[in-house]
């Protein structure tokens, strides 16, 4: 029921992209993507993982690239 509501909202609001975290293991985003045709992108919240020097900047650059891709695909 909740996914159906979200699917309708995505369609009605003309949402062009869905974002998840790399560690997200659920299928809700996949179900929403399939029911709406909206592509799912993964962005890293930088809450765990490699904490070496420069890793934050590297992850943020990667996230920026992903968001740019999503905006480009949404046309």
PABA-936164 format. One record per atom (N, C-alpha, C, O, CB): x, y, z; residue in one letter; atom name. Coordinates in Angstrom, 3 decimals. Atoms other than C-alpha are relative to their C-alpha. Glycine has a CB too. Example, Ala and Ser with C-alpha at 12.3 -4.5 7.8 and 13.67 -1.06 7.14 Angstrom:
- px|py|pz|r|a
- 0.890|-1.190|0.000|a|N
- 12.300|-4.500|7.800|a|CA
- 0.900|1.200|0.000|a|C
- 1.936|1.181|0.665|a|O
- -0.992|0.027|1.246|a|CB
- -0.820|-1.190|-0.060|s|N
- 13.670|-1.060|7.140|s|CA
- -0.770|1.090|0.730|s|C
- -0.261|2.198|0.899|s|O
- 0.414|0.462|-1.415|s|CB
//
This chain:
- px|py|pz|r|a
- 0.830|-1.195|0.000|x|N
- 0.000|0.000|0.000|x|CA
- 0.874|1.259|0.000|x|C
- 0.624|2.207|-0.744|x|O
- -0.944|-0.002|1.218|x|CB
- -0.888|-1.162|-0.077|x|N
- 2.789|2.407|0.925|x|CA
- 0.798|0.185|-1.294|x|C
- 0.990|1.310|-1.754|x|O
- 0.959|-0.146|1.187|x|CB
- -0.728|-0.086|1.261|x|N
- 4.780|1.562|-2.216|x|CA
- -0.896|0.491|-1.132|x|C
- -0.448|1.238|-2.001|x|O
- 0.595|-1.355|-0.357|x|CB
- 0.947|-0.475|1.010|x|N
- 1.691|2.115|-4.348|x|CA
- -0.200|1.501|0.126|x|C
- -0.261|2.208|-0.879|x|O
- -1.349|-0.728|0.130|x|CB
- 0.141|-1.439|-0.242|x|N
- 1.249|5.542|-2.752|x|CA
- 1.245|0.745|-0.512|x|C
- 1.126|1.766|-1.189|x|O
- -0.218|0.282|1.518|x|CB
- -1.238|-0.629|0.459|x|N
- 4.931|6.393|-3.391|x|CA
- 0.116|-0.029|-1.523|x|C
- 0.565|0.940|-2.135|x|O
- 1.207|-0.694|0.627|x|CB
- -0.032|0.117|1.451|x|N
- 4.680|5.150|-6.961|x|CA
- -0.886|1.057|-0.647|x|C
- -0.478|1.711|-1.607|x|O
- -0.440|-1.399|-0.434|x|CB
- 0.910|-1.030|0.511|x|N
- 1.687|7.402|-7.601|x|CA
- 0.602|1.389|0.176|x|C
- 0.525|2.222|-0.728|x|O
- -1.362|-0.081|0.712|x|CB
- -0.606|-1.307|-0.276|x|N
- 3.489|10.347|-5.995|x|CA
- 1.156|0.280|-0.959|x|C
- 1.288|1.394|-1.465|x|O
- 0.495|0.067|1.457|x|CB
- -1.115|-0.152|0.930|x|N
- 6.594|9.776|-8.133|x|CA
- -0.513|0.368|-1.387|x|C
- 0.033|1.250|-2.050|x|O
- 0.836|-1.291|-0.064|x|CB
- 0.579|-0.282|1.317|x|N
- 4.460|9.747|-11.260|x|CA
- -0.649|1.382|-0.038|x|C
- -0.437|2.142|-0.983|x|O
- -1.032|-1.071|-0.367|x|CB
- 0.721|-1.276|-0.026|x|N
- 2.304|12.733|-10.252|x|CA
- 0.920|1.208|0.151|x|C
- 0.635|2.284|-0.376|x|O
- -1.002|-0.007|1.125|x|CB
- -0.943|-1.095|-0.239|x|N
- 5.275|14.851|-9.136|x|CA
- 1.095|0.052|-1.072|x|C
- 1.975|0.913|-1.025|x|O
- 0.635|-0.149|1.385|x|CB
- -0.972|0.070|1.091|x|N
- 7.282|13.910|-12.259|x|CA
- 1.436|-0.126|0.510|x|C
- 2.347|0.531|0.006|x|O
- -0.124|1.229|-0.883|x|CB
- -1.323|0.273|-0.551|x|N
- 10.226|12.654|-10.186|x|CA
- 0.833|-0.680|-1.083|x|C
- 0.352|-1.588|-1.761|x|O
- -0.089|-0.890|1.291|x|CB
- -0.849|0.499|1.085|x|N
- 13.143|11.910|-12.515|x|CA
- 1.098|-0.949|0.454|x|C
- 1.723|-1.601|-0.383|x|O
- 0.620|1.150|-0.712|x|CB
- -1.067|0.872|-0.489|x|N
- 15.563|9.991|-10.259|x|CA
- -0.296|-0.420|1.433|x|C
- -0.893|0.327|2.208|x|O
- 1.374|0.707|-0.085|x|CB
- 0.071|0.504|-1.368|x|N
- 15.625|7.858|-7.126|x|CA
- 1.426|-0.239|0.474|x|C
- 2.266|-0.707|-0.295|x|O
- -0.863|-1.315|0.092|x|CB
- -1.339|0.169|-0.540|x|N
- 18.670|7.770|-4.850|x|CA
- -0.027|-0.936|1.200|x|C
- -0.923|-0.871|2.041|x|O
- 0.598|1.354|0.391|x|CB
- -0.167|0.906|-1.137|x|N
- 19.817|5.053|-2.452|x|CA
- 1.450|0.090|0.468|x|C
- 2.280|0.752|-0.153|x|O
- -0.382|-1.478|-0.382|x|CB
- -1.361|0.108|-0.513|x|N
- 22.911|4.358|-0.367|x|CA
- 0.600|-1.318|-0.469|x|C
- -0.134|-2.272|-0.725|x|O
- 0.024|0.100|1.552|x|CB
- -0.627|1.262|0.433|x|N
- 25.475|1.709|-1.386|x|CA
- -0.345|-1.181|0.897|x|C
- -0.434|-2.313|0.420|x|O
- 1.501|0.162|-0.045|x|CB
- 0.284|1.106|-0.920|x|N
- 24.651|-0.334|1.712|x|CA
- -1.483|-0.364|0.053|x|C
- -1.865|-1.282|0.780|x|O
- 0.479|0.355|1.389|x|CB
- 1.432|0.253|0.015|x|N
- 20.901|-0.250|0.997|x|CA
- -0.269|-1.362|-0.635|x|C
- 0.101|-1.598|-1.786|x|O
- -0.751|1.122|-0.762|x|CB
- 0.234|1.362|0.480|x|N
- 19.766|-3.851|0.616|x|CA
- -1.464|-0.282|-0.331|x|C
- -1.791|-1.379|-0.782|x|O
- 0.475|-0.985|1.030|x|CB
- 1.424|0.221|0.209|x|N
- 16.004|-3.390|0.290|x|CA
- -0.385|-0.016|-1.462|x|C
- 0.397|0.376|-2.328|x|O
- -0.788|1.051|0.710|x|CB
- 0.478|0.071|1.372|x|N
- 13.953|-3.923|-2.808|x|CA
- -1.006|1.099|-0.316|x|C
- -1.506|1.161|-1.439|x|O
- -0.619|-1.351|-0.262|x|CB
- 1.000|-1.046|0.230|x|N
- 11.637|-0.910|-2.394|x|CA
- 0.400|0.902|-1.167|x|C
- -0.437|1.220|-2.012|x|O
- -0.193|0.839|1.271|x|CB
- -0.439|-0.873|1.091|x|N
- 13.731|1.278|-4.712|x|CA
- -0.132|-0.712|-1.343|x|C
- -0.535|-0.102|-2.334|x|O
- 1.457|0.454|0.221|x|CB
- 0.135|0.776|1.237|x|N
- 13.802|-1.489|-7.328|x|CA
- -1.458|-0.116|-0.421|x|C
- -1.787|0.025|-1.599|x|O
- 0.605|-1.397|0.175|x|CB
- 1.437|0.107|0.292|x|N
- 10.048|-1.965|-7.081|x|CA
- -0.520|1.328|-0.526|x|C
- -1.264|1.361|-1.506|x|O
- -0.795|-0.427|1.264|x|CB
- 0.444|-1.325|0.442|x|N
- 9.474|1.789|-7.400|x|CA
- 0.545|0.316|-1.388|x|C
- -0.164|0.883|-2.219|x|O
- 0.445|1.082|1.003|x|CB
- -0.594|-0.224|1.311|x|N
- 11.860|1.966|-10.353|x|CA
- -0.760|-0.765|-1.080|x|C
- -1.059|-0.218|-2.142|x|O
- 1.473|-0.413|0.005|x|CB
- 0.725|0.822|0.964|x|N
- 10.067|-0.876|-12.125|x|CA
- -1.407|0.521|-0.254|x|C
- -1.883|0.493|-1.389|x|O
- -0.066|-1.432|0.485|x|CB
- 1.389|-0.437|0.159|x|N
- 6.604|0.555|-11.498|x|CA
- -0.122|1.402|-0.592|x|C
- -1.182|1.775|-1.094|x|O
- -0.703|-0.042|1.334|x|CB
- 0.080|-1.384|0.484|x|N
- 7.488|4.118|-12.517|x|CA
- 0.895|0.278|-1.202|x|C
- 0.699|1.262|-1.915|x|O
- 0.362|0.944|1.109|x|CB
- -0.957|-0.238|1.069|x|N
- 10.324|3.761|-15.009|x|CA
- 1.103|0.975|0.374|x|C
- 1.895|1.380|-0.477|x|O
- -0.712|0.504|-1.201|x|CB
- -1.007|-0.948|-0.473|x|N
- 12.486|6.064|-12.888|x|CA
- 1.246|-0.779|0.417|x|C
- 1.154|-1.774|1.136|x|O
- -0.547|0.861|1.189|x|CB
- -1.269|0.679|-0.272|x|N
- 16.162|5.067|-12.656|x|CA
- 0.465|0.243|1.432|x|C
- 0.240|1.311|2.001|x|O
- 1.074|0.467|-0.983|x|CB
- -0.541|-0.084|-1.359|x|N
- 17.826|4.377|-9.291|x|CA
- 1.505|0.254|-0.083|x|C
- 2.218|-0.398|-0.845|x|O
- -0.301|-1.307|0.811|x|CB
- -1.420|-0.342|-0.088|x|N
- 21.213|5.923|-8.495|x|CA
- 0.451|-0.191|1.445|x|C
- -0.339|-0.039|2.377|x|O
- 0.264|1.471|-0.482|x|CB
- -0.552|0.197|-1.335|x|N
- 23.488|5.201|-5.539|x|CA
- 0.986|1.116|0.328|x|C
- 1.926|1.374|-0.424|x|O
- 0.685|-1.377|0.110|x|CB
- -0.951|-1.003|-0.476|x|N
- 25.195|7.979|-3.593|x|CA
- 0.444|-0.379|1.399|x|C
- -0.338|-0.901|2.193|x|O
- -0.622|1.427|-0.018|x|CB
- -0.635|0.426|-1.249|x|N
- 27.537|7.443|-0.654|x|CA
- -0.154|1.081|1.071|x|C
- 0.278|2.215|0.862|x|O
- 1.494|-0.317|-0.232|x|CB
- 0.171|-0.987|-1.067|x|N
- 26.599|9.177|2.638|x|CA
- 1.267|0.214|0.830|x|C
- 1.275|1.038|1.744|x|O
- -1.127|-0.426|0.908|x|CB
- -1.300|-0.124|-0.669|x|N
- 30.224|8.787|3.828|x|CA
- -0.130|-0.206|1.508|x|C
- 0.444|0.550|2.292|x|O
- 0.619|1.374|-0.288|x|CB
- 0.158|0.292|-1.429|x|N
- 29.194|7.286|7.162|x|CA
- 0.863|-1.167|0.452|x|C
- 0.990|-1.428|1.649|x|O
- -1.451|-0.295|0.313|x|CB
- -0.871|1.118|-0.352|x|N
- 31.515|4.306|7.016|x|CA
- 0.961|-0.243|-1.150|x|C
- 0.905|0.441|-2.173|x|O
- -0.824|-1.284|0.318|x|CB
- -0.919|0.353|1.068|x|N
- 34.263|2.749|4.965|x|CA
- 1.354|0.635|0.156|x|C
- 1.787|0.946|1.266|x|O
- -0.574|0.381|-1.309|x|CB
- -1.358|-0.525|0.041|x|N
- 37.641|4.101|3.966|x|CA
- 0.060|1.414|0.571|x|C
- -0.596|2.323|0.062|x|O
- 0.529|-0.013|-1.433|x|CB
- -0.143|-1.315|-0.628|x|N
- 38.621|7.010|6.207|x|CA
- 1.403|0.572|-0.223|x|C
- 1.868|1.401|0.560|x|O
- -0.296|-0.096|1.505|x|CB
- -1.341|-0.492|0.282|x|N
- 42.034|7.634|4.637|x|CA
- -0.064|1.444|-0.496|x|C
- -1.119|1.934|-0.896|x|O
- 0.700|-0.899|-1.038|x|CB
- -0.086|-1.377|0.480|x|N
- 43.207|11.120|3.696|x|CA
- -0.516|0.083|-1.430|x|C
- -0.139|-0.725|-2.279|x|O
- 1.452|0.522|0.082|x|CB
- 0.521|-0.212|1.341|x|N
- 41.329|12.364|0.668|x|CA
- -1.209|-0.823|-0.363|x|C
- -1.822|-0.586|-1.404|x|O
- 1.045|-0.270|-0.965|x|CB
- 1.120|0.859|0.379|x|N
- 38.634|9.715|0.760|x|CA
- -1.322|0.777|-0.026|x|C
- -2.171|0.525|-0.881|x|O
- -0.106|-1.182|0.967|x|CB
- 1.239|-0.778|-0.027|x|N
- 35.897|12.215|1.699|x|CA
- -0.159|0.785|-1.308|x|C
- -1.221|0.768|-1.930|x|O
- -0.013|0.965|1.217|x|CB
- 0.051|-0.792|1.229|x|N
- 36.746|14.469|-1.235|x|CA
- -0.260|-0.905|-1.200|x|C
- -1.041|-0.560|-2.087|x|O
- 1.314|0.788|-0.195|x|CB
- 0.191|0.948|1.095|x|N
- 36.939|11.483|-3.553|x|CA
- -1.446|-0.486|-0.073|x|C
- -2.033|-0.554|-1.153|x|O
- 0.942|-1.190|0.163|x|CB
- 1.393|0.469|-0.044|x|N
- 33.540|10.195|-2.437|x|CA
- -0.961|1.112|-0.422|x|C
- -1.921|0.861|-1.151|x|O
- -0.358|-0.501|1.419|x|CB
- 0.874|-1.114|0.383|x|N
- 31.959|13.639|-2.788|x|CA
- 0.088|0.284|-1.503|x|C
- -0.917|0.627|-2.124|x|O
- 0.368|1.264|0.796|x|CB
- -0.135|-0.165|1.448|x|N
- 33.357|13.950|-6.317|x|CA
- -0.788|-1.077|-0.734|x|C
- -1.447|-0.802|-1.737|x|O
- 1.483|-0.048|-0.417|x|CB
- 0.762|1.089|0.600|x|N
- 31.879|10.565|-7.146|x|CA
- -1.504|0.248|0.125|x|C
- -2.254|0.028|-0.826|x|O
- 0.372|-1.334|0.655|x|CB
- 1.419|-0.319|-0.197|x|N
- 28.516|11.592|-5.645|x|CA
- -0.444|1.103|-0.951|x|C
- -1.535|1.042|-1.519|x|O
- -0.261|0.423|1.455|x|CB
- 0.318|-1.109|0.911|x|N
- 28.605|14.814|-7.676|x|CA
- -0.164|-0.519|-1.415|x|C
- -1.088|-0.115|-2.120|x|O
- 1.098|1.086|0.047|x|CB
- 0.096|0.592|1.329|x|N
- 29.238|12.804|-10.849|x|CA
- -1.302|-0.767|-0.159|x|C
- -1.949|-0.688|-1.203|x|O
- 1.188|-0.922|-0.263|x|CB
- 1.242|0.772|0.046|x|N
- 26.305|10.519|-10.016|x|CA
- -1.208|0.919|-0.114|x|C
- -2.128|0.639|-0.882|x|O
- -0.129|-0.885|1.244|x|CB
- 1.115|-0.945|0.058|x|N
- 23.976|13.469|-9.437|x|CA
- -0.043|0.675|-1.370|x|C
- -1.121|0.869|-1.932|x|O
- 0.120|1.060|1.122|x|CB
- -0.049|-0.592|1.341|x|N
- 25.142|15.092|-12.682|x|CA
- -0.559|-0.968|-1.038|x|C
- -1.297|-0.568|-1.937|x|O
- 1.445|0.393|-0.365|x|CB
- 0.508|1.024|0.904|x|N
- 24.435|11.819|-14.491|x|CA
- -1.525|-0.096|0.099|x|C
- -2.218|-0.171|-0.915|x|O
- 0.645|-1.364|0.314|x|CB
- 1.451|0.092|-0.203|x|N
- 20.951|11.635|-12.961|x|CA
- -0.710|1.200|-0.629|x|C
- -1.755|1.041|-1.260|x|O
- -0.332|-0.085|1.509|x|CB
- 0.603|-1.192|0.588|x|N
- 20.196|15.212|-14.010|x|CA
- 0.073|-0.036|-1.519|x|C
- -0.860|0.386|-2.203|x|O
- 0.686|1.257|0.526|x|CB
- -0.173|0.101|1.450|x|N
- 21.543|14.573|-17.499|x|CA
- -0.985|-1.018|-0.589|x|C
- -1.603|-0.773|-1.625|x|O
- 1.456|-0.398|-0.344|x|CB
- 0.919|1.039|0.471|x|N
- 19.508|11.378|-17.885|x|CA
- -1.450|0.464|0.060|x|C
- -2.275|0.067|-0.763|x|O
- 0.171|-1.270|0.826|x|CB
- 1.372|-0.478|-0.183|x|N
- 16.386|13.170|-16.652|x|CA
- -0.402|0.973|-1.093|x|C
- -1.588|1.189|-1.342|x|O
- -0.155|0.662|1.361|x|CB
- 0.169|-0.899|1.119|x|N
- 16.822|15.634|-19.521|x|CA
- -1.036|0.988|0.186|x|C
- -1.272|1.809|-0.700|x|O
- -0.277|-0.717|-1.182|x|CB
//
